[in-house]
């Protein structure tokens, strides 16, 4: 269960530990933290590892923010909100709800419109073939 991880994959403070190999120790279910990263040589704890679902939500948030900023349809306050949110790792529950709403409003609508266009064009392409 303890998988060695190379130190380059983890942010290390070299003043705390000079060794290069680390390992991830997954904690039992119900703990506040998901896992801890420790030095493989001396056993010193270097940092906490986020829960996989939290890490995935952060990645998805970053991708959604970049896509929202790229579409050019946002109102001024929505663009300012997305720009400020991109500077923070952990949005508050209200900020997360607002980001989810903007994603639904702009990005999912864009996907639905693209899907509708493909459906409307499908018979034309089928006939032409």
Steps between C-alpha positions, in 0.01 A plus 500: 500500500796734556615592152837674466472834320794692360557829680457699178129414512463658843574853615776467753662750729866401468577657838283234665641193323791445265394157372346458155269198529157524655206271561129562538329353805124478449318557828204290621151604384335769710819698556505872424793457259515245221872422506831634614825524306802393700871470430586142412840527670431681828121473535447876539156618394532745211142589412142379473358357181148614405211259469466382139151650462627839624796493264270410210256781589790749505617379158146524364453846649823622340397358162150652526639840598738498201220399264266765644763771462562387143144519367468879515128497591537572870366816657764724658429381856502135388838544331638679809365222721665229288830689491502543877396139558785377283740643759353293786531125549207456733176676406240550770175302464328813362781559250488134394123523450540816291773340289279195448217731393721684250625167364142383457390829346781541248691176449225241517278721282786516249526120501122465449506745207789313341318170545182646344696626200651154452156336520349747253787443257502121533227425243668726243829316539328162490320590177815636340687178567 
